[in-house]
């Protein structure tokens, strides 16, 4: 079975017709257009296939109405569930672009093979994105720039870096 990728997280029910307000977790909110079937994955790991009846954006969130979820109580059962799509249905990215979940867990090593640590997350700063790397009992912040991250292999879960002088000593 395909791995699932979260595109939203249910925050709370809305109204009395079973609608749910969700935090958008995708960089491509337009992907809700034409999306019918999704999987809700609860914090306890229970998966449920749902059909999107309608959706609309409200501020920076999306309101979702699922087929068969018609009461506030039923919508409440979905609180904190991640709304996911199969990995095979994710948006096609340009070469050199990666999803955050593809980078998380990657082993970072220097071009000469020295282990640096593992990517915990990608931090967005408005400028160059930053890899937050857990390495040797400390947190390292490595700019996710082509000049530093010379090779990114998300299949092998390895990122090779050519750090400028002093970057790993900070």
Rosetta blueprint (number, residue, H / E / L):
1 X L
2 X L
3 X L
4 X E
5 X E
6 X E
7 X E
8 X E
9 X E
10 X E
11 X E
12 X E
13 X E
14 X E
15 X L
16 X L
17 X L
18 X L
19 X E
20 X E
21 X E
22 X E
23 X E
24 X E
25 X L
26 X L
27 X L
28 X L
29 X H
30 X H
31 X H
32 X H
33 X L
34 X L
35 X L
36 X L
37 X E
38 X E
39 X E
40 X E
41 X E
42 X L
43 X L
44 X L
45 X L
46 X L
47 X E
48 X E
49 X E
50 X E
51 X E
52 X E
53 X E
54 X E
55 X E
56 X E
57 X E
58 X E
59 X L
60 X L
61 X E
62 X E
63 X E
64 X E
65 X E
66 X E
67 X L
68 X L
69 X L
70 X L
71 X L
72 X H
73 X H
74 X H
75 X H
76 X H
77 X L
78 X L
79 X L
80 X L
81 X L
82 X E
83 X E
84 X E
85 X E
86 X E
87 X H
88 X H
89 X H
90 X L
91 X L
92 X L
93 X L
94 X L
95 X L
96 X L
97 X L
98 X L
99 X L
100 X H
101 X H
102 X H
103 X H
104 X L
105 X L
106 X L
107 X E
108 X E
109 X E
110 X E
111 X L
112 X L
113 X L
114 X L
115 X E
116 X E
117 X E
118 X E
119 X E
120 X E
121 X E
122 X E
123 X E
124 X L
125 X L
126 X L
127 X L
128 X L
129 X L
130 X E
131 X E
132 X E
133 X E
134 X E
135 X E
136 X L
137 X L
138 X E
139 X E
140 X E
141 X E
142 X E
143 X E
144 X L
145 X L
146 X L
147 X L
148 X L
149 X E
150 X E
151 X E
152 X E
153 X E
154 X L
155 X L
156 X L
157 X L
158 X E
159 X E
160 X E
161 X E
162 X L
163 X L
164 X L
165 X L
166 X L
167 X H
168 X H
169 X H
170 X L
